[in-house]
Amino acid sequence: MSMSWEKLRKEADQLSVSDRLLLVEAMIRSLSDELRTRPEPTEGTLTHLRGILKNDQPSLTDEKVAAMREERLKEKYL
């Protein structure tokens, strides 16, 4: 049985406080179970992503970033 979000919300509003609390508890348990089954990122993934960003060039200054942004906006709008 499929129910739209709005219809479900309206039905839930008709429940007693204790039944709504039970519904919330069941939903939290369901979400918790689903989220627990997702794999956690590994340390190697984070290290790999950091390695992608690493280069031999010096970091950009705020002024350089502002100039690049201004140049891009001119290209886009002029």
C-alpha positions in Angstrom: 0.0 0.0 0.0 1.5 3.3 -1.0 0.4 6.6 0.6 1.4 10.1 -0.3 3.4 12.2 2.2 0.6 14.6 2.8 -2.0 11.9 3.3 0.4 10.1 5.7 1.0 13.3 7.6 -2.7 13.9 7.9 -3.3 10.4 9.1 -0.5 10.7 11.7 -2.1 13.9 13.0 -5.2 11.9 13.8 -3.3 9.5 16.1 -3.1 9.9 19.8 0.1 11.3 21.3 1.3 7.9 22.4 0.7 6.4 19.0 2.5 9.3 17.3 5.5 8.7 19.6 5.4 5.0 18.7 5.4 6.0 15.0 8.3 8.3 15.5 10.2 5.6 17.3 9.5 3.1 14.6 10.6 5.5 11.9 13.9 6.4 13.7 14.6 2.7 14.2 14.0 2.1 10.5 16.2 5.0 9.4 18.9 4.0 11.9 18.9 0.4 10.5 19.1 1.7 6.9 21.9 4.1 7.6 23.9 1.6 9.6 24.0 -0.7 6.5 25.8 1.9 4.4 29.6 1.4 4.2 31.7 3.9 6.1 34.4 5.6 4.0 37.7 4.1 4.6 40.9 5.9 5.6 42.4 5.0 2.2 39.5 6.9 0.5 40.2 10.1 2.4 44.0 9.8 1.8 43.3 9.2 -1.9 41.1 12.3 -2.2 43.7 14.4 -0.4 46.3 13.2 -2.9 44.1 14.3 -5.8 44.2 17.9 -4.5 47.9 17.8 -3.9 50.2 19.6 -6.4 53.5 21.3 -6.6 52.1 24.8 -7.1 51.7 27.3 -4.3 48.2 27.8 -2.9 46.1 30.6 -4.5 45.9 33.8 -2.6 42.6 35.5 -1.9 43.5 38.2 -4.4 44.2 35.7 -7.1 40.9 33.9 -6.5 39.1 37.2 -6.6 40.8 38.1 -9.9 40.0 34.7 -11.4 36.3 35.1 -10.3 36.1 38.6 -11.8 37.6 37.4 -15.1 35.2 34.5 -15.2 32.2 36.8 -14.6 33.3 39.2 -17.3 33.6 36.2 -19.7 30.2 35.0 -18.7 28.2 38.3 -18.8 30.1 40.6 -21.2 
